[in-house]
Amino acid sequence: MQYRPLGRTGLSVSAIGLGTMTWGRQNTEAEGHAQMDAALDRGINFWDTAEMYAIPPTADTYGKTEEVIGSWFQSRGKRDRVILASKIIGAPAGGFGWIRDGKSLLDRANLFAAVEASLSRLKTDYIDLYQIHWPDRVTNRFGVRTYQHKPQHDGVPIEETLAALAELVQAGKIRHVGLSNESPWGVMRYLRAAEDAGLPRVASIQNAYNLLNRTFENGLSEVALREDVGLLAYSPLAAGTLTGKYLNGAIPPGSRRALDHRPSRYATVNADAATEAYLDIARRHGLAPNQMAIAFTVQQPFVTSSLIGATTMETLISNIDSIDLTLSPEVMAEIDAVHNRMPDPCP
């Protein structure tokens, strides 16, 4: 396993991190425990979760993933070997009425309530990296290409959110802070607020990044490298799309698309054509498509950790083993050629 600095925190996290959102819905508690055992045995020291998990989000699955992690900590006694990340939701524009009565904002009251609830479910006294799952304000995220300026919906000011997070750091309940589904403007505003007011500096940004969505490279990659706010790349397999299992409208039983009622951001007009082109590269070079896709993210200089997940142990191990794959200059050039023909079909 490779390890990389988590921003300027002094912590080092595995270049492949363990995504957890299937535990409590697609995976049982026992399966989640087995995945954590296997990941730790293979050198993965970074787990990423969220109060909203398991996915798809429902009142019945809310907090279930954190409970699975908590019972693993309780039974294994290995909390000190894991760098644990979790998240609080932003303004619940899409519903989530079961989370703090549907009134969750990134203010002090909600941050304190969310952290205390997560700590209880996780059965731990602290969270190493606490992330804003998405901003309160309107941004072009989750597949939306065009930014619509709606300052009347900005929600809680960034400075107020960061000040509350500073209190939680001082109380020892969280150690560091991070962002997710953020824009270059948002990251820089958090950094400026930290510098101006002596507040915690964001350590990372967790955005989607994969062969079908390289939009992080348009602005955020420079921020990541110049400001030491590395990317925690989620969906390196484009929610399984890059394996080819959803080609031609297929929806395998038990897959995420079969369970999630929401439209997939990876079911777009050009998704199949781009996916087939990447599968062809893997086939011609004798590479497993999942490992090629994950290795591509790991090789990027702005990536701190690529977050993988799986519903079966076989797939999990194969995903982890992608750390041993270094893509040749020839493969990288062919990948770029496809990207130039069909850029970001699934933003």
C-alpha positions in Angstrom: 0.0 0.0 0.0 1.1 3.6 -0.6 0.5 6.4 2.0 0.1 10.1 1.3 -0.1 13.2 3.5 -3.6 14.3 4.4 -3.3 18.0 3.7 -1.1 19.6 6.3 -2.5 17.6 9.2 0.6 15.4 9.8 -1.5 12.3 9.1 -0.8 9.9 6.3 -3.7 8.0 4.7 -3.6 5.0 2.3 -3.8 5.9 -1.4 -6.8 3.6 -1.6 -9.5 4.4 1.0 -12.4 2.2 2.1 -15.8 3.5 1.0 -18.6 2.2 3.3 -22.0 3.3 2.0 -23.3 -0.1 1.1 -23.1 -1.4 4.7 -26.5 -1.5 6.2 -28.4 -1.8 2.9 -26.6 -3.8 0.2 -24.3 -5.4 2.8 -25.0 -6.9 6.2 -23.2 -6.0 9.4 -21.2 -9.2 9.2 -20.2 -8.4 5.6 -19.1 -4.9 6.5 -17.0 -6.3 9.4 -15.3 -8.7 7.0 -14.6 -5.9 4.5 -13.0 -3.8 7.2 -10.9 -6.8 8.4 -9.7 -7.5 4.8 -8.9 -3.8 4.1 -6.9 -3.3 7.2 -5.0 -6.5 6.5 -4.0 -5.1 3.1 -2.8 -1.8 4.5 -5.9 0.4 4.1 -6.0 2.7 7.1 -8.6 5.2 5.9 -12.3 4.6 6.2 -14.9 7.1 4.8 -18.5 7.3 5.9 -21.3 9.8 6.4 -24.3 10.3 8.7 -26.5 9.9 5.6 -25.3 6.4 4.8 -26.4 3.7 3.9 -27.2 4.5 0.3 -29.8 5.0 -1.1 -30.8 7.4 1.7 -34.0 6.6 3.5 -35.3 7.0 7.0 -34.7 3.3 7.6 -31.0 3.3 6.4 -30.0 6.6 8.0 -27.0 6.1 10.2 -26.8 2.4 9.6 -23.3 2.4 8.1 -21.9 4.3 11.1 -23.5 1.7 13.3 -21.7 -1.1 11.4 -18.4 0.7 11.8 -19.1 1.3 15.5 -19.8 -2.4 16.2 -16.6 -3.3 14.4 -14.6 -0.9 16.6 -16.3 -2.3 19.6 -15.6 -6.0 18.7 -12.1 -5.6 17.2 -10.6 -2.9 19.4 -8.6 -1.4 16.5 -9.9 2.2 16.6 -6.3 3.5 16.8 -5.3 1.8 13.5 -8.0 3.6 11.5 -8.1 7.2 10.2 -11.9 7.7 10.2 -13.8 10.3 8.1 -17.5 11.1 8.3 -19.7 13.9 7.0 -22.7 16.1 7.8 -25.3 16.9 5.1 -25.7 20.4 3.8 -29.1 22.1 3.3 -31.6 19.3 2.5 -33.0 20.7 -0.7 -33.9 17.2 -1.8 -35.8 16.2 1.3 -34.1 14.2 4.1 -37.0 15.0 6.4 -35.8 12.3 8.8 -32.5 14.1 9.5 -33.0 16.6 12.3 -36.6 17.2 11.2 -35.5 18.1 7.7 -34.0 21.4 8.9 -30.3 20.5 8.8 -28.1 23.5 8.0 -24.4 24.0 8.4 -24.9 26.0 11.6 -23.5 25.4 15.1 -26.6 23.6 16.4 -26.8 21.2 13.6 -23.0 20.6 13.5 -22.9 19.8 17.2 -26.0 17.5 17.0 -24.7 15.7 14.0 -21.2 15.1 15.5 -22.7 13.8 18.8 -25.0 11.4 16.9 -22.2 10.2 14.7 -19.9 9.6 17.7 -22.6 7.6 19.4 -23.2 5.4 16.4 -19.5 5.0 15.7 -18.7 4.1 19.3 -15.7 6.4 19.4 -14.7 9.6 21.1 -13.4 11.4 18.0 -13.6 11.6 14.2 -10.3 12.2 12.5 -11.7 14.0 9.4 -15.1 15.7 9.6 -16.4 16.8 6.2 -19.2 19.0 4.9 -21.0 16.6 2.6 -22.2 19.4 0.3 -22.5 23.2 0.6 -25.6 24.9 2.0 -25.5 27.2 -1.0 -26.6 26.3 -4.6 -23.8 24.9 -6.6 -23.5 22.7 -9.8 -23.0 19.3 -8.1 -24.3 15.7 -8.5 -24.4 15.8 -12.3 -25.5 19.4 -12.8 -23.3 21.1 -15.4 -24.5 24.7 -15.2 -24.0 27.0 -12.2 -27.1 29.0 -11.3 -26.4 32.0 -9.1 -28.9 32.1 -6.3 -27.4 34.0 -3.4 -30.8 34.2 -1.7 -30.3 30.5 -0.9 -26.7 30.7 0.4 -27.6 29.4 3.8 -25.1 29.6 6.7 -22.0 31.7 6.0 -18.8 29.8 5.6 -17.2 31.7 8.4 -20.0 30.6 10.8 -19.7 27.0 9.8 -15.9 27.0 10.2 -16.1 28.7 13.6 -18.5 25.9 14.8 -16.1 23.3 13.5 -13.3 25.0 15.3 -15.2 24.6 18.6 -15.6 20.8 17.9 -11.8 20.6 17.2 -11.1 22.4 20.4 -13.4 20.0 22.3 -11.5 17.0 20.8 -14.6 15.6 19.1 -13.1 16.0 15.6 -9.4 16.4 14.7 -9.5 17.9 11.2 -12.0 19.3 8.7 -12.7 18.6 5.1 -15.1 19.5 2.2 -17.0 17.5 -0.3 -18.8 18.3 -3.5 -17.3 21.7 -3.4 -16.2 24.3 -6.0 -12.9 26.1 -6.4 -14.6 29.3 -5.0 -15.9 27.4 -2.0 -12.5 25.8 -1.2 -10.7 29.1 -1.4 -13.3 30.8 0.8 -12.8 28.2 3.5 -9.0 28.6 3.2 -9.3 32.4 3.5 -11.6 32.2 6.5 -9.2 29.9 8.2 -6.3 32.2 7.5 -8.1 35.4 8.5 -9.7 34.2 11.7 -7.2 31.5 12.9 -9.8 28.7 12.2 -9.1 25.1 11.2 -7.6 24.8 7.7 -9.5 22.3 5.4 -7.3 19.2 4.8 -9.1 17.7 1.8 -11.9 17.8 -0.7 -14.0 14.8 -1.6 -15.4 15.1 -5.1 -16.3 12.6 -7.8 -13.4 11.8 -10.0 -13.2 9.0 -12.6 -12.7 8.4 -16.4 -16.2 9.6 -17.1 -16.0 12.7 -14.9 -12.7 14.6 -14.9 -14.2 17.9 -14.1 -12.0 18.2 -11.0 -9.1 18.9 -13.3 -10.8 22.2 -14.4 -9.7 24.5 -11.5 -9.9 22.3 -8.5 -6.7 20.3 -9.3 -4.6 23.5 -9.2 -6.2 24.4 -5.9 -5.5 20.9 -4.5 -1.8 21.0 -5.5 -1.0 24.7 -4.6 -2.9 24.7 -1.3 -2.3 21.1 -0.1 -6.0 20.3 -0.1 -5.8 16.9 -1.8 -8.6 15.1 -3.5 -10.4 12.1 -1.9 -11.7 10.7 -5.1 -15.1 9.1 -4.8 -16.7 6.9 -7.4 -13.5 6.0 -9.2 -15.5 3.4 -11.0 -18.3 5.9 -11.8 -20.7 4.0 -9.5 -19.8 0.7 -11.2 -20.4 2.1 -14.7 -16.8 1.6 -15.8 -17.0 -2.1 -15.3 -19.5 -2.3 -18.2 -22.3 -3.8 -16.2 -24.8 -1.1 -17.1 -24.1 -1.0 -20.9 -27.1 -0.9 -23.2 -29.5 -0.2 -20.3 -28.7 -3.3 -18.3 -29.6 -3.1 -14.6 -28.3 -6.2 -12.9 -30.4 -7.4 -9.9 -29.0 -6.2 -6.6 -26.9 -3.5 -8.2 -27.0 0.1 -7.0 -29.1 1.2 -9.9 -31.6 -1.5 -9.2 -32.0 -0.3 -5.6 -31.7 3.4 -5.9 -34.9 5.2 -7.1 -32.9 8.3 -8.1 -31.6 8.8 -11.7 -28.0 7.9 -12.0 -25.6 10.7 -12.9 -23.7 8.1 -15.0 -26.7 7.2 -17.2 -26.2 10.0 -19.8 -26.3 10.1 -23.6 -22.6 9.5 -24.1 -21.8 7.3 -21.1 -22.0 4.0 -23.0 -19.8 5.1 -25.9 -17.1 6.4 -23.5 -17.3 3.4 -21.3 -16.9 1.0 -24.3 -13.9 3.0 -25.4 -12.2 2.7 -22.0 -13.1 -1.0 -21.9 -11.5 -1.5 -25.2 -8.2 0.1 -23.9 -8.3 -2.3 -21.0 -9.0 -5.3 -23.2 -6.2 -4.5 -25.6 -3.6 -4.0 -22.9 -4.7 -7.0 -20.8 -5.9 -5.0 -17.9 -8.9 -5.5 -15.6 -11.3 -2.6 -16.3 -11.9 -1.9 -12.7 -8.2 -1.9 -11.9 -7.3 0.4 -14.8 -10.0 2.9 -13.8 -8.9 3.0 -10.1 -5.2 3.1 -11.0 -5.9 6.1 -13.3 -7.2 8.1 -10.3 -4.4 6.9 -8.0 -1.7 8.1 -10.5 -3.0 11.7 -10.4 -0.7 14.1 -8.5 -3.6 15.9 -6.8 -5.3 12.7 -5.5 -4.7 11.9 -1.8 -6.8 8.8 -1.7 -9.1 7.0 -4.1 -12.2 5.7 -2.3 -13.3 2.2 -3.4 -16.3 0.1 -2.3 -17.8 -3.2 -3.2 -20.6 -5.5 -2.3 -18.6 -8.7 -2.6 -15.3 -9.7 -1.1 -14.0 -10.8 -4.5 -14.6 -7.4 -6.0 -13.2 -5.6 -2.9 -9.9 -7.5 -3.1 -9.7 -6.9 -6.9 -10.2 -3.2 -6.3 -7.6 -3.0 -3.6 -5.1 -4.8 -5.7 -5.2 -2.0 -8.3 -2.7 -0.3 -6.0 -0.1 -2.6 -7.6 -0.9 -1.5 -11.1 1.0 1.4 -12.8 -0.5 2.5 -16.1 2.0 2.9 -18.8 2.5 6.1 -20.7 0.9 4.4 -23.7 -2.2 3.5 -21.8 -2.4 7.0 -20.3 -2.1 8.6 -23.7 -4.9 6.4 -25.0 -7.1 7.3 -22.1 -6.5 11.0 -22.8 -7.3 10.5 -26.4 -10.8 9.1 -25.5 -11.2 12.0 -23.0 -10.4 14.5 -25.7 -13.1 12.9 -28.0 -15.7 12.5 -25.3 -14.9 14.8 -22.4 -16.7 14.4 -19.1 -19.9 12.7 -20.4 -21.0 12.2 -16.7 -20.2 15.4 -14.7 
